Amino acid sequence: MAYIGLISDTHGVFDDNLKSFLSPVDEIWHAGDFGTVQCADSIAEFKPLKGVYGNCDGYDVRADYPEYLSFVSGGMSVLMLHIGGYPGRYDPKARALIDRLHPQIFVCGHSHILKVMNDFKRDMLVINPGAAGVFGFHKVRTALRFRIDGGNIHDMEVCEWDK
């Protein structure tokens, strides 16, 4: 079983609110736009980290994190990419990766809007944790945590904070 904390769009912010919410998880997934390499390093020092770079990340972050990740966690295949979209409206690069890799979970960020939805056509769960940082148009900061066990995702929790 894996207990996952999922964040995106921190844009340089990894504060006590996030640390408190993410303290019980086994690992953190970051769906891009770390903001700074120092922010990425702080998260990696706090918990094991899987992450991808985002469109706002500089070359320093891009040197340490890939554009996308494909892996298995808790018996489920996962694809993570910063700019992804949603069922019926995927970014072309995301759609090509989804169609090639056939993940059970697709994780993306970029929109700063928390969404968890099924893509019934592809038998896939699409998860965007929204924005955990304070920069951007969003009014509420968000993060997720959930468990993956035996090919099932369960006990998903959302946390929100004012910007």
C-alpha positions as CSV (number, residue, x, y, z in Angstrom):
1,M,0.0,0.0,0.0
2,A,1.2,3.5,-0.8
3,Y,0.0,6.7,0.9
4,I,0.5,9.5,-1.5
5,G,0.5,13.3,-1.1
6,L,-0.2,15.1,-4.4
7,I,0.6,18.8,-5.1
8,S,1.2,21.0,-8.1
9,D,2.0,24.6,-8.9
10,T,3.8,25.4,-5.7
11,H,5.7,28.3,-7.5
12,G,8.3,28.3,-4.8
13,V,6.1,27.8,-1.7
14,F,6.4,24.8,0.6
15,D,5.2,26.1,3.9
16,D,4.0,24.7,7.3
17,N,0.4,24.2,6.0
18,L,1.6,21.9,3.3
19,K,4.1,20.1,5.6
20,S,1.4,19.5,8.2
21,F,-1.1,18.1,5.6
22,L,1.6,15.9,3.9
23,S,3.4,14.7,7.1
24,P,1.6,11.3,7.3
25,V,2.1,10.4,3.6
26,D,4.8,7.9,2.4
27,E,5.7,10.0,-0.7
28,I,4.9,13.2,-2.5
29,W,4.0,13.5,-6.2
30,H,4.5,17.0,-7.6
31,A,2.8,17.7,-11.0
32,G,5.1,20.6,-12.0
33,D,5.8,24.3,-11.6
34,F,7.9,23.8,-8.5
35,G,9.0,27.4,-8.9
36,T,12.6,27.0,-7.7
37,V,15.0,24.2,-7.3
38,Q,15.2,25.1,-3.6
39,C,11.5,24.4,-3.3
40,A,11.9,21.0,-5.0
41,D,14.9,20.3,-2.7
42,S,12.8,21.2,0.4
43,I,10.1,18.8,-0.6
44,A,12.5,16.0,-1.4
45,E,14.2,16.5,2.0
46,F,10.8,16.3,3.7
47,K,9.5,13.1,1.9
48,P,10.5,10.9,-1.0
49,L,9.5,12.9,-4.1
50,K,8.4,12.0,-7.7
51,G,7.9,15.1,-9.8
52,V,7.9,16.6,-13.3
53,Y,8.8,20.1,-14.4
54,G,6.2,22.6,-15.4
55,N,6.1,25.4,-18.0
56,C,7.2,28.0,-15.4
57,D,10.2,26.0,-14.1
58,G,13.7,27.1,-15.1
59,Y,16.5,25.1,-16.5
60,D,17.8,24.3,-13.0
61,V,14.5,22.4,-12.2
62,R,14.4,20.9,-15.7
63,A,17.8,19.4,-15.1
64,D,16.6,17.5,-12.1
65,Y,13.0,16.5,-13.1
66,P,11.7,15.1,-16.4
67,E,8.9,16.4,-18.6
68,Y,6.7,13.4,-17.7
69,L,6.9,10.3,-15.5
70,S,5.4,6.8,-16.1
71,F,5.5,4.4,-13.1
72,V,3.5,1.9,-11.1
73,S,2.4,2.6,-7.5
74,G,0.2,0.3,-5.3
75,G,-0.5,-1.9,-8.3
76,M,-1.7,1.0,-10.5
77,S,0.0,2.5,-13.6
78,V,0.5,6.3,-13.4
79,L,1.3,9.0,-15.9
80,M,2.3,12.4,-14.7
81,L,2.7,15.5,-16.9
82,H,2.3,19.2,-16.0
83,I,0.0,20.3,-18.9
84,G,-2.6,17.6,-19.4
85,G,-6.2,18.8,-19.8
86,Y,-9.3,16.7,-19.2
87,P,-11.3,14.0,-20.9
88,G,-12.3,15.2,-24.3
89,R,-10.0,18.1,-24.0
90,Y,-6.5,16.7,-23.5
91,D,-3.4,18.6,-24.5
92,P,-2.0,17.0,-27.7
93,K,1.2,15.8,-26.0
94,A,-0.8,14.4,-23.1
95,R,-3.2,12.6,-25.3
96,A,-0.3,11.0,-27.3
97,L,1.3,9.8,-24.0
98,I,-2.0,8.6,-22.7
99,D,-2.8,6.7,-25.9
100,R,0.7,5.1,-25.9
101,L,1.1,4.3,-22.2
102,H,-2.6,3.5,-21.2
103,P,-2.2,4.6,-17.5
104,Q,-4.9,3.9,-14.9
105,I,-4.2,7.3,-13.2
106,F,-3.3,10.4,-15.1
107,V,-1.9,13.3,-13.0
108,C,-1.5,16.8,-14.3
109,G,-1.3,20.4,-13.0
110,H,-1.1,23.7,-14.7
111,S,-4.7,24.9,-14.5
112,H,-4.6,25.8,-10.8
113,I,-8.1,24.1,-10.6
114,L,-8.6,21.0,-8.5
115,K,-10.4,18.3,-10.4
116,V,-10.8,14.5,-9.9
117,M,-12.7,12.8,-12.7
118,N,-13.1,9.6,-14.6
119,D,-12.2,9.2,-18.2
120,F,-14.6,6.3,-18.9
121,K,-13.5,6.0,-22.5
122,R,-9.9,5.2,-21.4
123,D,-10.8,3.6,-18.0
124,M,-8.6,6.1,-16.3
125,L,-8.8,8.4,-13.3
126,V,-7.7,12.0,-14.0
127,I,-6.4,14.0,-11.1
128,N,-5.3,17.6,-11.0
129,P,-4.6,18.7,-7.4
130,G,-5.0,22.4,-8.2
131,A,-2.4,24.9,-6.9
132,A,-0.6,24.5,-3.6
133,G,1.3,27.8,-3.9
134,V,0.2,31.4,-3.4
135,F,1.0,32.8,-7.0
136,G,-1.6,32.7,-9.7
137,F,-5.3,33.5,-10.2
138,H,-6.7,30.8,-7.9
139,K,-8.4,32.0,-4.7
140,V,-7.8,28.8,-2.7
141,R,-4.7,26.7,-2.3
142,T,-5.3,22.9,-2.6
143,A,-3.5,19.6,-2.0
144,L,-4.6,16.0,-2.0
145,R,-3.7,12.8,-0.3
146,F,-4.9,9.3,-0.9
147,R,-4.0,5.6,-0.6
148,I,-3.3,3.2,-3.5
149,D,-3.6,-0.5,-2.6
150,G,-4.0,-3.6,-4.7
151,G,-4.9,-1.6,-7.8
152,N,-7.5,0.6,-6.0
153,I,-7.3,4.2,-5.0
154,H,-9.2,5.2,-1.8
155,D,-9.5,7.5,1.2
156,M,-8.8,10.6,-0.9
157,E,-8.7,13.8,1.1
158,V,-8.7,17.4,-0.1
159,C,-7.2,20.2,2.0
160,E,-7.8,23.9,1.2
161,W,-6.2,27.1,2.5
162,D,-6.8,30.7,1.7
163,K,-4.1,32.3,-0.3
